[in-house]
Amino acid sequence: MNCEISRATLHQAGIDDDRIMTFGEWCELNSFSASTGQRLIANGRGPRFIQLSARRKGVTVGENRRWQASRLIETAA
């Protein structure tokens, strides 16, 4: 998968929270495989997705940020 989106790009460009990322871009941005992304969604542990067409789904940048924030953990260090 060769997506041009990266964490640094989103942060530096101040990408609007309403921008929609494809499923592949979301997986790439969060550094996991499509299989892991599908598993997270199927288990109800991923962000809320938008159905873009019969075969495509996407997630907004803002929803991804909220999802990432909900997964923060306290470390013992």
MDTraj code that builds the backbone (N, CA, C; nanometers):
import mdtraj as md
import numpy as np

residues = "MET ASN CYS GLU ILE SER ARG ALA THR LEU HIS GLN ALA GLY ILE ASP ASP ASP ARG ILE MET THR PHE GLY GLU TRP CYS GLU LEU ASN SER PHE SER ALA SER THR GLY GLN ARG LEU ILE ALA ASN GLY ARG GLY PRO ARG PHE ILE GLN LEU SER ALA ARG ARG LYS GLY VAL THR VAL GLY GLU ASN ARG ARG TRP GLN ALA SER ARG LEU ILE GLU THR ALA ALA".split()
xyz = np.array([
    [0.0856, -0.1174, 0.0000],
    [0.0000, 0.0000, 0.0000],
    [0.0904, 0.1239, 0.0000],
    [0.0702, 0.2117, -0.0945],
    [0.1551, 0.3293, -0.1063],
    [0.0709, 0.4550, -0.0877],
    [0.0407, 0.4886, 0.0362],
    [-0.0389, 0.6083, 0.0657],
    [0.0553, 0.7229, 0.0963],
    [0.0209, 0.8411, 0.0497],
    [0.1059, 0.9573, 0.0715],
    [0.0739, 1.0286, 0.2020],
    [-0.0224, 0.9810, 0.2759],
    [-0.0631, 1.0459, 0.4006],
    [0.0262, 0.9953, 0.5143],
    [0.0631, 1.0825, 0.6048],
    [0.1437, 1.0431, 0.7197],
    [0.1026, 1.1250, 0.8405],
    [0.1418, 1.0804, 0.9568],
    [0.1106, 1.1554, 1.0787],
    [0.1682, 1.2958, 1.0720],
    [0.2919, 1.3060, 1.0261],
    [0.3570, 1.4369, 1.0180],
    [0.2824, 1.5277, 0.9209],
    [0.2381, 1.4714, 0.8090],
    [0.1644, 1.5509, 0.7111],
    [0.0372, 1.6061, 0.7719],
    [-0.0387, 1.5220, 0.8412],
    [-0.1628, 1.5671, 0.9035],
    [-0.1352, 1.6743, 1.0073],
    [-0.0339, 1.6533, 1.0883],
    [-0.0033, 1.7479, 1.1951],
    [0.0456, 1.8812, 1.1391],
    [0.1416, 1.8757, 1.0482],
    [0.2016, 1.9972, 0.9946],
    [0.1036, 2.0764, 0.9092],
    [0.0216, 2.0076, 0.8335],
    [-0.0700, 2.0764, 0.7436],
    [-0.1949, 2.1244, 0.8157],
    [-0.2149, 2.0814, 0.9390],
    [-0.3351, 2.1200, 1.0115],
    [-0.4590, 2.0728, 0.9370],
    [-0.4554, 1.9503, 0.8898],
    [-0.5636, 1.8958, 0.8091],
    [-0.6967, 1.9080, 0.8832],
    [-0.7957, 1.9512, 0.8120],
    [-0.9291, 1.9716, 0.8658],
    [-0.9854, 1.8409, 0.9198],
    [-1.0513, 1.8474, 1.0351],
    [-1.1103, 1.7293, 1.0975],
    [-1.2168, 1.6643, 1.0101],
    [-1.2714, 1.7366, 0.9134],
    [-1.3760, 1.6814, 0.8271],
    [-1.3214, 1.6062, 0.7058],
    [-1.1909, 1.6109, 0.6848],
    [-1.1334, 1.5391, 0.5706],
    [-1.1554, 1.3901, 0.5907],
    [-1.1960, 1.3221, 0.4850],
    [-1.2223, 1.1788, 0.4929],
    [-1.1032, 1.1012, 0.4391],
    [-1.0567, 1.0068, 0.5198],
    [-0.9506, 0.9154, 0.4785],
    [-1.0146, 0.7841, 0.4358],
    [-0.9565, 0.7197, 0.3361],
    [-1.0033, 0.5876, 0.2983],
    [-0.9611, 0.4875, 0.4056],
    [-1.0169, 0.3692, 0.4002],
    [-0.9794, 0.2637, 0.4939],
    [-0.8282, 0.2379, 0.4865],
    [-0.7748, 0.2312, 0.3654],
    [-0.6312, 0.2070, 0.3475],
    [-0.5457, 0.3181, 0.4062],
    [-0.5862, 0.4425, 0.3865],
    [-0.5128, 0.5552, 0.4443],
    [-0.5170, 0.5497, 0.5966],
    [-0.6328, 0.5134, 0.6515],
    [-0.6472, 0.5031, 0.7969],
    [-0.5525, 0.3970, 0.8524],
    [-0.5471, 0.2823, 0.7882],
    [-0.4569, 0.1756, 0.8330],
    [-0.3118, 0.2217, 0.8251],
    [-0.2762, 0.2832, 0.7143],
    [-0.1392, 0.3325, 0.6944],
    [-0.1032, 0.4369, 0.8004],
    [-0.1917, 0.5295, 0.8237],
    [-0.1676, 0.6355, 0.9212],
    [-0.1446, 0.5792, 1.0616],
    [-0.2187, 0.4743, 1.0964],
    [-0.2095, 0.4165, 1.2298],
    [-0.1101, 0.3007, 1.2379],
    [-0.0388, 0.2773, 1.1302],
    [0.0707, 0.1787, 1.1243],
    [0.0267, 0.0362, 1.1560],
    [-0.0868, -0.0044, 1.0998],
    [-0.1232, -0.1446, 1.1110],
    [-0.1783, -0.1948, 0.9779],
    [-0.1871, -0.3268, 0.9659],
    [-0.2310, -0.3895, 0.8412],
    [-0.3807, -0.3744, 0.8216],
    [-0.4247, -0.3993, 0.6990],
    [-0.5677, -0.3964, 0.6685],
    [-0.6407, -0.5021, 0.7504],
    [-0.5787, -0.6176, 0.7727],
    [-0.6414, -0.7237, 0.8529],
    [-0.6675, -0.6763, 0.9949],
    [-0.5704, -0.6076, 1.0533],
    [-0.5875, -0.5542, 1.1893],
    [-0.6972, -0.4495, 1.1901],
    [-0.6994, -0.3612, 1.0892],
    [-0.8035, -0.2600, 1.0793],
    [-0.9418, -0.3225, 1.0687],
    [-0.9544, -0.4255, 0.9858],
    [-1.0829, -0.4938, 0.9714],
    [-1.1249, -0.5601, 1.1024],
    [-1.0302, -0.6188, 1.1719],
    [-1.0591, -0.6839, 1.3007],
    [-1.1058, -0.5818, 1.4042],
    [-1.0401, -0.4661, 1.4102],
    [-1.0807, -0.3616, 1.5040],
    [-1.2244, -0.3158, 1.4770],
    [-1.2564, -0.2968, 1.3511],
    [-1.3908, -0.2525, 1.3146],
    [-1.4936, -0.3615, 1.3457],
    [-1.4626, -0.4859, 1.3084],
    [-1.5562, -0.5972, 1.3311],
    [-1.5838, -0.6173, 1.4796],
    [-1.4833, -0.5932, 1.5645],
    [-1.4984, -0.6104, 1.7090],
    [-1.5585, -0.4876, 1.7770],
    [-1.5867, -0.3837, 1.6986],
    [-1.6435, -0.2617, 1.7558],
    [-1.5431, -0.1795, 1.8337],
    [-1.4129, -0.1996, 1.8071],
    [-1.3086, -0.1287, 1.8806],
    [-1.2397, -0.0213, 1.7968],
    [-1.2883, 0.0017, 1.6754],
    [-1.2309, 0.1043, 1.5886],
    [-1.3150, 0.2301, 1.5912],
    [-1.2742, 0.3313, 1.5152],
    [-1.3529, 0.4551, 1.5075],
    [-1.4792, 0.4321, 1.4246],
    [-1.5680, 0.5282, 1.4286],
    [-1.6898, 0.5204, 1.3469],
    [-1.6546, 0.5551, 1.2026],
    [-1.6957, 0.4700, 1.1108],
    [-1.6687, 0.4893, 0.9687],
    [-1.7908, 0.5427, 0.8966],
    [-1.7680, 0.6043, 0.7817],
    [-1.8723, 0.6562, 0.6941],
    [-1.8770, 0.5667, 0.5713],
    [-1.9963, 0.5235, 0.5306],
    [-2.0108, 0.4435, 0.4089],
    [-2.0092, 0.5393, 0.2907],
    [-1.9036, 0.5371, 0.2110],
    [-1.8876, 0.6299, 0.0986],
    [-1.9616, 0.5823, -0.0256],
    [-1.9641, 0.4516, -0.0451],
    [-2.0363, 0.3909, -0.1566],
    [-2.0635, 0.2465, -0.1165],
    [-2.1176, 0.1696, -0.2087],
    [-2.1495, 0.0305, -0.1763],
    [-2.0263, -0.0489, -0.1330],
    [-1.9094, -0.0119, -0.1841],
    [-1.7889, -0.0893, -0.1547],
    [-1.6797, -0.0112, -0.0824],
    [-1.7026, 0.1155, -0.0548],
    [-1.5981, 0.1982, 0.0067],
    [-1.6466, 0.2598, 0.1366],
    [-1.5552, 0.2640, 0.2327],
    [-1.5850, 0.3308, 0.3591],
    [-1.4666, 0.4191, 0.3939],
    [-1.4908, 0.5180, 0.4766],
    [-1.3856, 0.6104, 0.5168],
    [-1.4095, 0.6589, 0.6581],
    [-1.3105, 0.7264, 0.7106],
    [-1.3189, 0.7814, 0.8458],
    [-1.2648, 0.9238, 0.8405],
    [-1.3263, 1.0132, 0.9161],
    [-1.2769, 1.1510, 0.9170],
    [-1.1515, 1.1608, 1.0023],
    [-1.0708, 1.2605, 0.9727],
    [-0.9494, 1.2854, 1.0510],
    [-0.9875, 1.3110, 1.1966],
    [-1.0936, 1.3880, 1.2187],
    [-1.1380, 1.4174, 1.3551],
    [-1.1795, 1.2933, 1.4308],
    [-1.2521, 1.2035, 1.3652],
    [-1.2945, 1.0785, 1.4309],
    [-1.1732, 0.9931, 1.4644],
    [-1.0748, 0.9897, 1.3747],
    [-0.9530, 0.9142, 1.4035],
    [-0.8794, 0.9735, 1.5236],
    [-0.8729, 1.1048, 1.5304],
    [-0.8062, 1.1693, 1.6448],
    [-0.8777, 1.1358, 1.7756],
    [-1.0110, 1.1398, 1.7741],
    [-1.0874, 1.1053, 1.8949],
    [-1.0664, 0.9589, 1.9329],
    [-1.0639, 0.8710, 1.8326],
    [-1.0419, 0.7286, 1.8570],
    [-0.9029, 0.7066, 1.9179],
    [-0.8017, 0.7711, 1.8609],
    [-0.6669, 0.7577, 1.9163],
    [-0.6626, 0.8077, 2.0606],
    [-0.7253, 0.9202, 2.0896],
    [-0.7256, 0.9753, 2.2248],
    [-0.7943, 0.8804, 2.3226],
    [-0.8975, 0.8085, 2.2766],
    [-0.9701, 0.7162, 2.3649],
    [-0.8862, 0.5937, 2.3985],
    [-0.7794, 0.5702, 2.3255],
    [-0.6961, 0.4523, 2.3461],
    [-0.5701, 0.4814, 2.4277],
    [-0.5549, 0.6042, 2.4748],
    [-0.4372, 0.6391, 2.5544],
    [-0.4365, 0.5598, 2.6834],
    [-0.3191, 0.5174, 2.7251],
    [-0.3046, 0.4432, 2.8492],
    [-0.2041, 0.5114, 2.9401],
    [-0.2150, 0.4880, 3.0687],
    [-0.1176, 0.5386, 3.1646],
    [-0.0011, 0.4401, 3.1709],
    [0.1191, 0.4932, 3.1718],
    [0.2356, 0.4052, 3.1837],
    [0.2875, 0.4104, 3.3284],
    [0.3579, 0.3075, 3.3652],
    [0.4071, 0.2955, 3.5024],
    [0.5430, 0.3621, 3.5225],
    [0.5933, 0.4291, 3.4220],
    [0.7283, 0.4869, 3.4341],
    [0.7277, 0.6269, 3.4862],
])
top = md.Topology()
chain = top.add_chain()
for i, resn in enumerate(residues, 1):
    res = top.add_residue(resn, chain, resSeq=i)
    for name in ("N", "CA", "C"):
        top.add_atom(name, md.element.get_by_symbol(name[0]), res)
traj = md.Trajectory(xyz[None], top)
